[in-house]
Amino acid sequence: MSPRKPAVLRDSGGDQTLREHLVATAARLIAERGSTGLTVRGIAREAKVADGVLYNHFADKEELLALALRAHVHTVMHGAGEVPRAGDSTVEDNLRAYVTRGLNVLTQILPVFAGVVAQHKILAHFASAHAPGTERGGLRAVLADYLRAEQQLGRLSPDAKVDAAATMMMGACHELILPRLFHPGPGAVQLEVPPGFVDDVVSTVLDGIAPRP
């Protein structure tokens, strides 16, 4: 005879395991409140289970939080939509889409990591648990792959340093967001992208800054 389902899972009517339910609950709390101050008791209360149940399904609290962070990242990436493909539209328009997407994704992901940046055990668990559907290598690697594909199609210079270009564009996105996390002030919660930011980043990468003959 299979073990009886916990009441919270019977009431939900879904096919989630208790482990999946706990990860989903923690991920939702992270999305709503951030990771700072998130406790086992708080997760258990929200999940409608006893505190000790968590330790029957995870090695420790850090493993649960790492899996919840992975789930949050996966949800954000899935919601960000597909990236432009090489050969479609124009390179300039595609790069604007990549930079805009990068800003949207990082605005939702970076704040939740601010609360665990010094918790090395959580970060180690996170690094070892790759979530299906997550972009391997991150935003920079995905953009660099796109640029290489455009290069092979002849729509970029064969001498272009595409890895450096991808780093510049995604680095600009990080630079806009990170100071607001570690030096909070009025208006820090709501990111406001300066007018022309995306266009300026893309045009600078495509056109360079050296004087033209």
Secondary structure, DSSP 8 states (H G I E B T S, - for coil): ------HHHHHH-S---HHHHHHHHHHHHHHHH-STT--HHHHHHHHTS-GGGGGGTSSSHHHHHHHHHHHHHHHHHHHT-----TTSS-HHHHHHHHHHHHHHHHHHHHHHHHTTTT-HHHHHHHHH---TT--TTHHHHHHHHHHHHHHHTTSS-TT--HHHHHHHHHHHHHHHHHHHHHS--TT-SS----TTHHHHHHHHHHH-SS---
